[in-house]
Amino acid sequence: MDLLVETDRIIYVVEIKIKPKHEDIGVLIAKLDLIKKSQPEREVVGVLAGTLVGKEIEAYAREKGVLVYRY
């Protein structure tokens, strides 16, 4: 996890990779699950940020409920 942003209602877990891979998404989802267990009353949102995000990776992340941002 590269960044954790908390608001009153939502926790954003951000993973930043130049060129993310499938396993990076799996690691992010595992972190999301841990945080959801410890903070069940709050919404937990996963965010994948990257420069070279392939279409397949983006589709996989979105399928898993992860937001995707390119920079």
N, CA, C, O and CB atoms as a CASP TS submission, in Angstrom:
PFRMAT TS
TARGET T0000
AUTHOR 0000-0000-0000
METHOD Language model
MODEL 1
PARENT N/A
ATOM      1  N   MET     1       0.855  -1.159   0.000  1.00  0.00           N
ATOM      2  CA  MET     1       0.000   0.000   0.000  1.00  0.00           C
ATOM      3  C   MET     1       0.902   1.222   0.000  1.00  0.00           C
ATOM      4  O   MET     1       1.799   1.360   0.832  1.00  0.00           O
ATOM      5  CB  MET     1      -0.974  -0.002   1.219  1.00  0.00           C
ATOM      6  N   ASP     2       0.643   2.099  -0.947  1.00  0.00           N
ATOM      7  CA  ASP     2       1.460   3.298  -1.062  1.00  0.00           C
ATOM      8  C   ASP     2       0.822   4.501  -0.394  1.00  0.00           C
ATOM      9  O   ASP     2       1.512   5.442  -0.003  1.00  0.00           O
ATOM     10  CB  ASP     2       1.722   3.604  -2.507  1.00  0.00           C
ATOM     11  N   LEU     3      -0.493   4.467  -0.264  1.00  0.00           N
ATOM     12  CA  LEU     3      -1.188   5.625   0.284  1.00  0.00           C
ATOM     13  C   LEU     3      -2.486   5.159   0.925  1.00  0.00           C
ATOM     14  O   LEU     3      -3.196   4.318   0.373  1.00  0.00           O
ATOM     15  CB  LEU     3      -1.463   6.688  -0.814  1.00  0.00           C
ATOM     16  N   LEU     4      -2.786   5.709   2.086  1.00  0.00           N
ATOM     17  CA  LEU     4      -4.035   5.426   2.779  1.00  0.00           C
ATOM     18  C   LEU     4      -4.679   6.769   3.097  1.00  0.00           C
ATOM     19  O   LEU     4      -4.101   7.587   3.812  1.00  0.00           O
ATOM     20  CB  LEU     4      -3.801   4.569   4.084  1.00  0.00           C
ATOM     21  N   VAL     5      -5.870   6.993   2.567  1.00  0.00           N
ATOM     22  CA  VAL     5      -6.578   8.254   2.782  1.00  0.00           C
ATOM     23  C   VAL     5      -7.878   7.940   3.505  1.00  0.00           C
ATOM     24  O   VAL     5      -8.670   7.117   3.045  1.00  0.00           O
ATOM     25  CB  VAL     5      -6.848   9.005   1.427  1.00  0.00           C
ATOM     26  N   GLU     6      -8.095   8.598   4.637  1.00  0.00           N
ATOM     27  CA  GLU     6      -9.296   8.364   5.423  1.00  0.00           C
ATOM     28  C   GLU     6     -10.153   9.615   5.478  1.00  0.00           C
ATOM     29  O   GLU     6      -9.655  10.718   5.702  1.00  0.00           O
ATOM     30  CB  GLU     6      -8.935   7.909   6.833  1.00  0.00           C
ATOM     31  N   THR     7     -11.453   9.426   5.268  1.00  0.00           N
ATOM     32  CA  THR     7     -12.426  10.482   5.503  1.00  0.00           C
ATOM     33  C   THR     7     -13.345   9.978   6.608  1.00  0.00           C
ATOM     34  O   THR     7     -13.105   8.914   7.179  1.00  0.00           O
ATOM     35  CB  THR     7     -13.231  10.852   4.187  1.00  0.00           C
ATOM     36  N   ASP     8     -14.379  10.725   6.909  1.00  0.00           N
ATOM     37  CA  ASP     8     -15.303  10.290   7.959  1.00  0.00           C
ATOM     38  C   ASP     8     -15.981   8.969   7.622  1.00  0.00           C
ATOM     39  O   ASP     8     -16.256   8.159   8.507  1.00  0.00           O
ATOM     40  CB  ASP     8     -16.354  11.352   8.199  1.00  0.00           C
ATOM     41  N   ARG     9     -16.249   8.758   6.335  1.00  0.00           N
ATOM     42  CA  ARG     9     -17.005   7.575   5.929  1.00  0.00           C
ATOM     43  C   ARG     9     -16.230   6.578   5.092  1.00  0.00           C
ATOM     44  O   ARG     9     -16.582   5.399   5.058  1.00  0.00           O
ATOM     45  CB  ARG     9     -18.194   7.995   5.176  1.00  0.00           C
ATOM     46  N   ILE    10     -15.178   7.024   4.413  1.00  0.00           N
ATOM     47  CA  ILE    10     -14.512   6.171   3.424  1.00  0.00           C
ATOM     48  C   ILE    10     -13.015   6.091   3.695  1.00  0.00           C
ATOM     49  O   ILE    10     -12.385   7.068   4.100  1.00  0.00           O
ATOM     50  CB  ILE    10     -14.762   6.699   2.001  1.00  0.00           C
ATOM     51  N   ILE    11     -12.463   4.909   3.465  1.00  0.00           N
ATOM     52  CA  ILE    11     -11.014   4.703   3.500  1.00  0.00           C
ATOM     53  C   ILE    11     -10.584   4.331   2.083  1.00  0.00           C
ATOM     54  O   ILE    11     -11.085   3.366   1.506  1.00  0.00           O
ATOM     55  CB  ILE    11     -10.601   3.580   4.549  1.00  0.00           C
ATOM     56  N   TYR    12      -9.662   5.097   1.534  1.00  0.00           N
ATOM     57  CA  TYR    12      -9.116   4.818   0.202  1.00  0.00           C
ATOM     58  C   TYR    12      -7.748   4.171   0.370  1.00  0.00           C
ATOM     59  O   TYR    12      -6.869   4.719   1.036  1.00  0.00           O
ATOM     60  CB  TYR    12      -9.016   6.125  -0.663  1.00  0.00           C
ATOM     61  N   VAL    13      -7.578   3.010  -0.235  1.00  0.00           N
ATOM     62  CA  VAL    13      -6.302   2.302  -0.211  1.00  0.00           C
ATOM     63  C   VAL    13      -5.733   2.390  -1.625  1.00  0.00           C
ATOM     64  O   VAL    13      -6.314   1.859  -2.572  1.00  0.00           O
ATOM     65  CB  VAL    13      -6.468   0.793   0.268  1.00  0.00           C
ATOM     66  N   VAL    14      -4.591   3.065  -1.758  1.00  0.00           N
ATOM     67  CA  VAL    14      -4.041   3.366  -3.079  1.00  0.00           C
ATOM     68  C   VAL    14      -2.739   2.607  -3.298  1.00  0.00           C
ATOM     69  O   VAL    14      -1.828   2.652  -2.472  1.00  0.00           O
ATOM     70  CB  VAL    14      -3.810   4.879  -3.239  1.00  0.00           C
ATOM     71  N   GLU    15      -2.672   1.923  -4.406  1.00  0.00           N
ATOM     72  CA  GLU    15      -1.454   1.225  -4.840  1.00  0.00           C
ATOM     73  C   GLU    15      -0.958   1.942  -6.091  1.00  0.00           C
ATOM     74  O   GLU    15      -1.703   2.100  -7.058  1.00  0.00           O
ATOM     75  CB  GLU    15      -1.720  -0.323  -5.122  1.00  0.00           C
ATOM     76  N   ILE    16       0.304   2.374  -6.070  1.00  0.00           N
ATOM     77  CA  ILE    16       0.872   3.109  -7.196  1.00  0.00           C
ATOM     78  C   ILE    16       1.966   2.261  -7.835  1.00  0.00           C
ATOM     79  O   ILE    16       2.922   1.856  -7.174  1.00  0.00           O
ATOM     80  CB  ILE    16       1.435   4.490  -6.741  1.00  0.00           C
ATOM     81  N   LYS    17       1.811   2.001  -9.119  1.00  0.00           N
ATOM     82  CA  LYS    17       2.781   1.209  -9.877  1.00  0.00           C
ATOM     83  C   LYS    17       2.982   1.858 -11.240  1.00  0.00           C
ATOM     84  O   LYS    17       2.026   2.358 -11.833  1.00  0.00           O
ATOM     85  CB  LYS    17       2.308  -0.274 -10.031  1.00  0.00           C
ATOM     86  N   ILE    18       4.204   1.856 -11.736  1.00  0.00           N
ATOM     87  CA  ILE    18       4.451   2.362 -13.086  1.00  0.00           C
ATOM     88  C   ILE    18       3.704   1.493 -14.100  1.00  0.00           C
ATOM     89  O   ILE    18       2.943   1.996 -14.925  1.00  0.00           O
ATOM     90  CB  ILE    18       5.979   2.386 -13.400  1.00  0.00           C
ATOM     91  N   LYS    19       3.933   0.187 -14.023  1.00  0.00           N
ATOM     92  CA  LYS    19       3.288  -0.764 -14.932  1.00  0.00           C
ATOM     93  C   LYS    19       2.693  -1.893 -14.085  1.00  0.00           C
ATOM     94  O   LYS    19       3.349  -2.912 -13.864  1.00  0.00           O
ATOM     95  CB  LYS    19       4.311  -1.327 -16.001  1.00  0.00           C
ATOM     96  N   PRO    20       1.459  -1.719 -13.613  1.00  0.00           N
ATOM     97  CA  PRO    20       0.864  -2.724 -12.733  1.00  0.00           C
ATOM     98  C   PRO    20       0.636  -4.062 -13.430  1.00  0.00           C
ATOM     99  O   PRO    20       0.429  -4.143 -14.641  1.00  0.00           O
ATOM    100  CB  PRO    20      -0.446  -2.212 -12.187  1.00  0.00           C
ATOM    101  N   LYS    21       0.685  -5.108 -12.605  1.00  0.00           N
ATOM    102  CA  LYS    21       0.472  -6.480 -13.074  1.00  0.00           C
ATOM    103  C   LYS    21      -0.734  -7.068 -12.340  1.00  0.00           C
ATOM    104  O   LYS    21      -1.232  -6.481 -11.379  1.00  0.00           O
ATOM    105  CB  LYS    21       1.750  -7.362 -12.847  1.00  0.00           C
ATOM    106  N   HIS    22      -1.191  -8.217 -12.795  1.00  0.00           N
ATOM    107  CA  HIS    22      -2.322  -8.884 -12.141  1.00  0.00           C
ATOM    108  C   HIS    22      -2.050  -9.114 -10.660  1.00  0.00           C
ATOM    109  O   HIS    22      -2.930  -8.904  -9.827  1.00  0.00           O
ATOM    110  CB  HIS    22      -2.623 -10.218 -12.827  1.00  0.00           C
ATOM    111  N   GLU    23      -0.843  -9.540 -10.332  1.00  0.00           N
ATOM    112  CA  GLU    23      -0.555  -9.839  -8.927  1.00  0.00           C
ATOM    113  C   GLU    23      -0.596  -8.589  -8.056  1.00  0.00           C
ATOM    114  O   GLU    23      -0.871  -8.690  -6.860  1.00  0.00           O
ATOM    115  CB  GLU    23       0.807 -10.505  -8.802  1.00  0.00           C
ATOM    116  N   ASP    24      -0.331  -7.420  -8.621  1.00  0.00           N
ATOM    117  CA  ASP    24      -0.439  -6.172  -7.857  1.00  0.00           C
ATOM    118  C   ASP    24      -1.886  -5.928  -7.434  1.00  0.00           C
ATOM    119  O   ASP    24      -2.145  -5.430  -6.339  1.00  0.00           O
ATOM    120  CB  ASP    24       0.085  -4.976  -8.688  1.00  0.00           C
ATOM    121  N   ILE    25      -2.809  -6.275  -8.295  1.00  0.00           N
ATOM    122  CA  ILE    25      -4.227  -6.126  -7.976  1.00  0.00           C
ATOM    123  C   ILE    25      -4.616  -7.115  -6.886  1.00  0.00           C
ATOM    124  O   ILE    25      -5.373  -6.775  -5.976  1.00  0.00           O
ATOM    125  CB  ILE    25      -5.101  -6.335  -9.235  1.00  0.00           C
ATOM    126  N   GLY    26      -4.100  -8.340  -6.975  1.00  0.00           N
ATOM    127  CA  GLY    26      -4.368  -9.335  -5.941  1.00  0.00           C
ATOM    128  C   GLY    26      -3.863  -8.897  -4.581  1.00  0.00           C
ATOM    129  O   GLY    26      -4.543  -9.087  -3.572  1.00  0.00           O
ATOM    130  N   VAL    27      -2.684  -8.316  -4.546  1.00  0.00           N
ATOM    131  CA  VAL    27      -2.119  -7.813  -3.286  1.00  0.00           C
ATOM    132  C   VAL    27      -2.986  -6.681  -2.745  1.00  0.00           C
ATOM    133  O   VAL    27      -3.263  -6.627  -1.547  1.00  0.00           O
ATOM    134  CB  VAL    27      -0.656  -7.324  -3.489  1.00  0.00           C
ATOM    135  N   LEU    28      -3.411  -5.782  -3.620  1.00  0.00           N
ATOM    136  CA  LEU    28      -4.270  -4.673  -3.199  1.00  0.00           C
ATOM    137  C   LEU    28      -5.585  -5.195  -2.627  1.00  0.00           C
ATOM    138  O   LEU    28      -6.050  -4.696  -1.601  1.00  0.00           O
ATOM    139  CB  LEU    28      -4.545  -3.725  -4.380  1.00  0.00           C
ATOM    140  N   ILE    29      -6.181  -6.173  -3.263  1.00  0.00           N
ATOM    141  CA  ILE    29      -7.446  -6.732  -2.783  1.00  0.00           C
ATOM    142  C   ILE    29      -7.261  -7.394  -1.420  1.00  0.00           C
ATOM    143  O   ILE    29      -8.137  -7.286  -0.562  1.00  0.00           O
ATOM    144  CB  ILE    29      -8.005  -7.747  -3.796  1.00  0.00           C
ATOM    145  N   ALA    30      -6.144  -8.072  -1.211  1.00  0.00           N
ATOM    146  CA  ALA    30      -5.869  -8.678   0.094  1.00  0.00           C
ATOM    147  C   ALA    30      -5.778  -7.604   1.177  1.00  0.00           C
ATOM    148  O   ALA    30      -6.280  -7.794   2.285  1.00  0.00           O
ATOM    149  CB  ALA    30      -4.562  -9.497   0.045  1.00  0.00           C
ATOM    150  N   LYS    31      -5.145  -6.489   0.863  1.00  0.00           N
ATOM    151  CA  LYS    31      -5.046  -5.377   1.820  1.00  0.00           C
ATOM    152  C   LYS    31      -6.428  -4.783   2.098  1.00  0.00           C
ATOM    153  O   LYS    31      -6.749  -4.439   3.236  1.00  0.00           O
ATOM    154  CB  LYS    31      -4.093  -4.280   1.284  1.00  0.00           C
ATOM    155  N   LEU    32      -7.235  -4.667   1.050  1.00  0.00           N
ATOM    156  CA  LEU    32      -8.596  -4.155   1.230  1.00  0.00           C
ATOM    157  C   LEU    32      -9.389  -5.047   2.175  1.00  0.00           C
ATOM    158  O   LEU    32     -10.101  -4.555   3.050  1.00  0.00           O
ATOM    159  CB  LEU    32      -9.316  -4.049  -0.123  1.00  0.00           C
ATOM    160  N   ASP    33      -9.265  -6.352   1.999  1.00  0.00           N
ATOM    161  CA  ASP    33      -9.989  -7.298   2.848  1.00  0.00           C
ATOM    162  C   ASP    33      -9.588  -7.154   4.309  1.00  0.00           C
ATOM    163  O   ASP    33     -10.443  -7.200   5.193  1.00  0.00           O
ATOM    164  CB  ASP    33      -9.741  -8.729   2.379  1.00  0.00           C
ATOM    165  N   LEU    34      -8.299  -6.982   4.572  1.00  0.00           N
ATOM    166  CA  LEU    34      -7.833  -6.802   5.953  1.00  0.00           C
ATOM    167  C   LEU    34      -8.405  -5.532   6.572  1.00  0.00           C
ATOM    168  O   LEU    34      -8.845  -5.538   7.722  1.00  0.00           O
ATOM    169  CB  LEU    34      -6.302  -6.758   5.999  1.00  0.00           C
ATOM    170  N   ILE    35      -8.398  -4.466   5.821  1.00  0.00           N
ATOM    171  CA  ILE    35      -8.907  -3.198   6.344  1.00  0.00           C
ATOM    172  C   ILE    35     -10.417  -3.269   6.539  1.00  0.00           C
ATOM    173  O   ILE    35     -10.939  -2.730   7.515  1.00  0.00           O
ATOM    174  CB  ILE    35      -8.546  -2.037   5.397  1.00  0.00           C
ATOM    175  N   LYS    36     -11.123  -3.928   5.624  1.00  0.00           N
ATOM    176  CA  LYS    36     -12.577  -4.075   5.765  1.00  0.00           C
ATOM    177  C   LYS    36     -12.930  -4.834   7.035  1.00  0.00           C
ATOM    178  O   LYS    36     -13.919  -4.513   7.694  1.00  0.00           O
ATOM    179  CB  LYS    36     -13.164  -4.795   4.546  1.00  0.00           C
ATOM    180  N   LYS    37     -12.136  -5.835   7.383  1.00  0.00           N
ATOM    181  CA  LYS    37     -12.389  -6.609   8.601  1.00  0.00           C
ATOM    182  C   LYS    37     -12.177  -5.767   9.851  1.00  0.00           C
ATOM    183  O   LYS    37     -12.902  -5.921  10.834  1.00  0.00           O
ATOM    184  CB  LYS    37     -11.487  -7.838   8.645  1.00  0.00           C
ATOM    185  N   SER    38     -11.190  -4.880   9.820  1.00  0.00           N
ATOM    186  CA  SER    38     -10.900  -4.070  11.005  1.00  0.00           C
ATOM    187  C   SER    38     -11.758  -2.806  11.075  1.00  0.00           C
ATOM    188  O   SER    38     -11.862  -2.192  12.136  1.00  0.00           O
ATOM    189  CB  SER    38      -9.431  -3.689  11.022  1.00  0.00           C
ATOM    190  N   GLN    39     -12.369  -2.415   9.962  1.00  0.00           N
ATOM    191  CA  GLN    39     -13.203  -1.205   9.903  1.00  0.00           C
ATOM    192  C   GLN    39     -14.536  -1.524   9.213  1.00  0.00           C
ATOM    193  O   GLN    39     -14.843  -0.932   8.178  1.00  0.00           O
ATOM    194  CB  GLN    39     -12.459  -0.056   9.149  1.00  0.00           C
ATOM    195  N   PRO    40     -15.331  -2.447   9.765  1.00  0.00           N
ATOM    196  CA  PRO    40     -16.542  -2.880   9.055  1.00  0.00           C
ATOM    197  C   PRO    40     -17.598  -1.788   8.882  1.00  0.00           C
ATOM    198  O   PRO    40     -18.467  -1.901   8.017  1.00  0.00           O
ATOM    199  CB  PRO    40     -17.155  -4.032   9.783  1.00  0.00           C
ATOM    200  N   GLU    41     -17.533  -0.752   9.682  1.00  0.00           N
ATOM    201  CA  GLU    41     -18.537   0.309   9.606  1.00  0.00           C
ATOM    202  C   GLU    41     -18.234   1.351   8.522  1.00  0.00           C
ATOM    203  O   GLU    41     -19.057   2.227   8.253  1.00  0.00           O
ATOM    204  CB  GLU    41     -18.647   0.997  10.946  1.00  0.00           C
ATOM    205  N   ARG    42     -17.071   1.255   7.911  1.00  0.00           N
ATOM    206  CA  ARG    42     -16.671   2.237   6.902  1.00  0.00           C
ATOM    207  C   ARG    42     -16.520   1.585   5.533  1.00  0.00           C
ATOM    208  O   ARG    42     -16.178   0.408   5.420  1.00  0.00           O
ATOM    209  CB  ARG    42     -15.360   2.917   7.307  1.00  0.00           C
ATOM    210  N   GLU    43     -16.782   2.373   4.505  1.00  0.00           N
ATOM    211  CA  GLU    43     -16.575   1.904   3.136  1.00  0.00           C
ATOM    212  C   GLU    43     -15.074   1.922   2.842  1.00  0.00           C
ATOM    213  O   GLU    43     -14.384   2.883   3.182  1.00  0.00           O
ATOM    214  CB  GLU    43     -17.363   2.788   2.106  1.00  0.00           C
ATOM    215  N   VAL    44     -14.578   0.873   2.216  1.00  0.00           N
ATOM    216  CA  VAL    44     -13.162   0.778   1.853  1.00  0.00           C
ATOM    217  C   VAL    44     -13.082   0.678   0.331  1.00  0.00           C
ATOM    218  O   VAL    44     -13.691  -0.199  -0.281  1.00  0.00           O
ATOM    219  CB  VAL    44     -12.463  -0.460   2.549  1.00  0.00           C
ATOM    220  N   VAL    45     -12.316   1.597  -0.266  1.00  0.00           N
ATOM    221  CA  VAL    45     -12.229   1.681  -1.721  1.00  0.00           C
ATOM    222  C   VAL    45     -10.786   1.459  -2.154  1.00  0.00           C
ATOM    223  O   VAL    45      -9.872   2.097  -1.632  1.00  0.00           O
ATOM    224  CB  VAL    45     -12.750   3.049  -2.232  1.00  0.00           C
ATOM    225  N   GLY    46     -10.584   0.567  -3.095  1.00  0.00           N
ATOM    226  CA  GLY    46      -9.258   0.324  -3.646  1.00  0.00           C
ATOM    227  C   GLY    46      -9.022   1.174  -4.878  1.00  0.00           C
ATOM    228  O   GLY    46      -9.907   1.343  -5.717  1.00  0.00           O
ATOM    229  N   VAL    47      -7.811   1.705  -4.971  1.00  0.00           N
ATOM    230  CA  VAL    47      -7.445   2.540  -6.113  1.00  0.00           C
ATOM    231  C   VAL    47      -6.096   2.059  -6.635  1.00  0.00           C
ATOM    232  O   VAL    47      -5.137   1.925  -5.875  1.00  0.00           O
ATOM    233  CB  VAL    47      -7.392   4.060  -5.720  1.00  0.00           C
ATOM    234  N   LEU    48      -6.032   1.803  -7.928  1.00  0.00           N
ATOM    235  CA  LEU    48      -4.782   1.449  -8.587  1.00  0.00           C
ATOM    236  C   LEU    48      -4.388   2.613  -9.481  1.00  0.00           C
ATOM    237  O   LEU    48      -5.148   2.998 -10.370  1.00  0.00           O
ATOM    238  CB  LEU    48      -4.916   0.117  -9.407  1.00  0.00           C
ATOM    239  N   ALA    49      -3.210   3.175  -9.252  1.00  0.00           N
ATOM    240  CA  ALA    49      -2.717   4.285 -10.066  1.00  0.00           C
ATOM    241  C   ALA    49      -1.456   3.837 -10.778  1.00  0.00           C
ATOM    242  O   ALA    49      -0.583   3.210 -10.179  1.00  0.00           O
ATOM    243  CB  ALA    49      -2.445   5.550  -9.199  1.00  0.00           C
ATOM    244  N   GLY    50      -1.363   4.163 -12.065  1.00  0.00           N
ATOM    245  CA  GLY    50      -0.188   3.758 -12.821  1.00  0.00           C
ATOM    246  C   GLY    50      -0.030   4.551 -14.099  1.00  0.00           C
ATOM    247  O   GLY    50      -0.964   5.202 -14.567  1.00  0.00           O
ATOM    248  N   THR    51       1.151   4.487 -14.649  1.00  0.00           N
ATOM    249  CA  THR    51       1.446   5.179 -15.897  1.00  0.00           C
ATOM    250  C   THR    51       1.123   4.294 -17.097  1.00  0.00           C
ATOM    251  O   THR    51       0.454   4.728 -18.035  1.00  0.00           O
ATOM    252  CB  THR    51       2.917   5.608 -15.936  1.00  0.00           C
ATOM    253  N   LEU    52       1.594   3.071 -17.063  1.00  0.00           N
ATOM    254  CA  LEU    52       1.417   2.136 -18.177  1.00  0.00           C
ATOM    255  C   LEU    52       0.430   1.044 -17.766  1.00  0.00           C
ATOM    256  O   LEU    52       0.820  -0.096 -17.514  1.00  0.00           O
ATOM    257  CB  LEU    52       2.781   1.512 -18.607  1.00  0.00           C
ATOM    258  N   VAL    53      -0.837   1.404 -17.704  1.00  0.00           N
ATOM    259  CA  VAL    53      -1.873   0.459 -17.300  1.00  0.00           C
ATOM    260  C   VAL    53      -2.482  -0.132 -18.570  1.00  0.00           C
ATOM    261  O   VAL    53      -3.163   0.563 -19.325  1.00  0.00           O
ATOM    262  CB  VAL    53      -2.972   1.152 -16.406  1.00  0.00           C
ATOM    263  N   GLY    54      -2.230  -1.412 -18.796  1.00  0.00           N
ATOM    264  CA  GLY    54      -2.779  -2.081 -19.970  1.00  0.00           C
ATOM    265  C   GLY    54      -4.290  -2.238 -19.876  1.00  0.00           C
ATOM    266  O   GLY    54      -4.858  -2.225 -18.784  1.00  0.00           O
ATOM    267  N   LYS    55      -4.932  -2.386 -21.025  1.00  0.00           N
ATOM    268  CA  LYS    55      -6.391  -2.522 -21.060  1.00  0.00           C
ATOM    269  C   LYS    55      -6.860  -3.751 -20.293  1.00  0.00           C
ATOM    270  O   LYS    55      -7.880  -3.708 -19.605  1.00  0.00           O
ATOM    271  CB  LYS    55      -6.880  -2.597 -22.502  1.00  0.00           C
ATOM    272  N   GLU    56      -6.116  -4.844 -20.412  1.00  0.00           N
ATOM    273  CA  GLU    56      -6.481  -6.074 -19.704  1.00  0.00           C
ATOM    274  C   GLU    56      -6.376  -5.884 -18.193  1.00  0.00           C
ATOM    275  O   GLU    56      -7.239  -6.339 -17.443  1.00  0.00           O
ATOM    276  CB  GLU    56      -5.584  -7.242 -20.155  1.00  0.00           C
ATOM    277  N   ILE    57      -5.327  -5.218 -17.755  1.00  0.00           N
ATOM    278  CA  ILE    57      -5.136  -4.956 -16.325  1.00  0.00           C
ATOM    279  C   ILE    57      -6.242  -4.041 -15.813  1.00  0.00           C
ATOM    280  O   ILE    57      -6.804  -4.275 -14.743  1.00  0.00           O
ATOM    281  CB  ILE    57      -3.745  -4.324 -16.060  1.00  0.00           C
ATOM    282  N   GLU    58      -6.550  -3.004 -16.577  1.00  0.00           N
ATOM    283  CA  GLU    58      -7.610  -2.077 -16.170  1.00  0.00           C
ATOM    284  C   GLU    58      -8.953  -2.797 -16.069  1.00  0.00           C
ATOM    285  O   GLU    58      -9.691  -2.600 -15.104  1.00  0.00           O
ATOM    286  CB  GLU    58      -7.712  -0.905 -17.163  1.00  0.00           C
ATOM    287  N   ALA    59      -9.269  -3.622 -17.050  1.00  0.00           N
ATOM    288  CA  ALA    59     -10.531  -4.364 -17.034  1.00  0.00           C
ATOM    289  C   ALA    59     -10.594  -5.308 -15.834  1.00  0.00           C
ATOM    290  O   ALA    59     -11.629  -5.412 -15.176  1.00  0.00           O
ATOM    291  CB  ALA    59     -10.705  -5.156 -18.340  1.00  0.00           C
ATOM    292  N   TYR    60      -9.500  -5.987 -15.554  1.00  0.00           N
ATOM    293  CA  TYR    60      -9.446  -6.914 -14.416  1.00  0.00           C
ATOM    294  C   TYR    60      -9.651  -6.162 -13.103  1.00  0.00           C
ATOM    295  O   TYR    60     -10.414  -6.603 -12.244  1.00  0.00           O
ATOM    296  CB  TYR    60      -8.097  -7.670 -14.393  1.00  0.00           C
ATOM    297  N   ALA    61      -8.969  -5.029 -12.951  1.00  0.00           N
ATOM    298  CA  ALA    61      -9.091  -4.242 -11.721  1.00  0.00           C
ATOM    299  C   ALA    61     -10.525  -3.752 -11.539  1.00  0.00           C
ATOM    300  O   ALA    61     -11.091  -3.862 -10.451  1.00  0.00           O
ATOM    301  CB  ALA    61      -8.117  -3.046 -11.743  1.00  0.00           C
ATOM    302  N   ARG    62     -11.100  -3.219 -12.589  1.00  0.00           N
ATOM    303  CA  ARG    62     -12.472  -2.709 -12.499  1.00  0.00           C
ATOM    304  C   ARG    62     -13.461  -3.844 -12.208  1.00  0.00           C
ATOM    305  O   ARG    62     -14.433  -3.654 -11.477  1.00  0.00           O
ATOM    306  CB  ARG    62     -12.863  -1.987 -13.807  1.00  0.00           C
ATOM    307  N   GLU    63     -13.207  -5.015 -12.780  1.00  0.00           N
ATOM    308  CA  GLU    63     -14.043  -6.187 -12.510  1.00  0.00           C
ATOM    309  C   GLU    63     -14.012  -6.544 -11.023  1.00  0.00           C
ATOM    310  O   GLU    63     -15.001  -7.024 -10.469  1.00  0.00           O
ATOM    311  CB  GLU    63     -13.576  -7.390 -13.356  1.00  0.00           C
ATOM    312  N   LYS    64     -12.875  -6.306 -10.392  1.00  0.00           N
ATOM    313  CA  LYS    64     -12.705  -6.597  -8.966  1.00  0.00           C
ATOM    314  C   LYS    64     -13.145  -5.434  -8.072  1.00  0.00           C
ATOM    315  O   LYS    64     -13.009  -5.505  -6.850  1.00  0.00           O
ATOM    316  CB  LYS    64     -11.253  -6.937  -8.680  1.00  0.00           C
ATOM    317  N   GLY    65     -13.673  -4.363  -8.680  1.00  0.00           N
ATOM    318  CA  GLY    65     -14.169  -3.236  -7.901  1.00  0.00           C
ATOM    319  C   GLY    65     -13.117  -2.204  -7.537  1.00  0.00           C
ATOM    320  O   GLY    65     -13.335  -1.378  -6.650  1.00  0.00           O
ATOM    321  N   VAL    66     -11.986  -2.245  -8.211  1.00  0.00           N
ATOM    322  CA  VAL    66     -10.887  -1.316  -7.939  1.00  0.00           C
ATOM    323  C   VAL    66     -10.956  -0.160  -8.938  1.00  0.00           C
ATOM    324  O   VAL    66     -11.104  -0.377 -10.140  1.00  0.00           O
ATOM    325  CB  VAL    66      -9.502  -2.041  -8.022  1.00  0.00           C
ATOM    326  N   LEU    67     -10.848   1.065  -8.430  1.00  0.00           N
ATOM    327  CA  LEU    67     -10.790   2.234  -9.309  1.00  0.00           C
ATOM    328  C   LEU    67      -9.419   2.295  -9.958  1.00  0.00           C
ATOM    329  O   LEU    67      -8.426   1.910  -9.341  1.00  0.00           O
ATOM    330  CB  LEU    67     -11.087   3.545  -8.524  1.00  0.00           C
ATOM    331  N   VAL    68      -9.351   2.775 -11.195  1.00  0.00           N
ATOM    332  CA  VAL    68      -8.078   2.838 -11.920  1.00  0.00           C
ATOM    333  C   VAL    68      -7.844   4.271 -12.392  1.00  0.00           C
ATOM    334  O   VAL    68      -8.717   4.895 -12.994  1.00  0.00           O
ATOM    335  CB  VAL    68      -8.070   1.848 -13.132  1.00  0.00           C
ATOM    336  N   TYR    69      -6.648   4.777 -12.106  1.00  0.00           N
ATOM    337  CA  TYR    69      -6.240   6.111 -12.550  1.00  0.00           C
ATOM    338  C   TYR    69      -4.893   6.024 -13.235  1.00  0.00           C
ATOM    339  O   TYR    69      -3.973   5.361 -12.755  1.00  0.00           O
ATOM    340  CB  TYR    69      -6.182   7.102 -11.365  1.00  0.00           C
ATOM    341  N   ARG    70      -4.793   6.699 -14.357  1.00  0.00           N
ATOM    342  CA  ARG    70      -3.509   6.785 -15.075  1.00  0.00           C
ATOM    343  C   ARG    70      -2.911   8.153 -14.805  1.00  0.00           C
ATOM    344  O   ARG    70      -3.629   9.147 -14.701  1.00  0.00           O
ATOM    345  CB  ARG    70      -3.688   6.547 -16.623  1.00  0.00           C
ATOM    346  N   TYR    71      -1.591   8.197 -14.694  1.00  0.00           N
ATOM    347  CA  TYR    71      -0.919   9.493 -14.516  1.00  0.00           C
ATOM    348  C   TYR    71       0.229   9.614 -15.467  1.00  0.00           C
ATOM    349  O   TYR    71       0.921  10.632 -15.474  1.00  0.00           O
ATOM    350  CB  TYR    71      -0.426   9.673 -13.080  1.00  0.00           C
TER
END
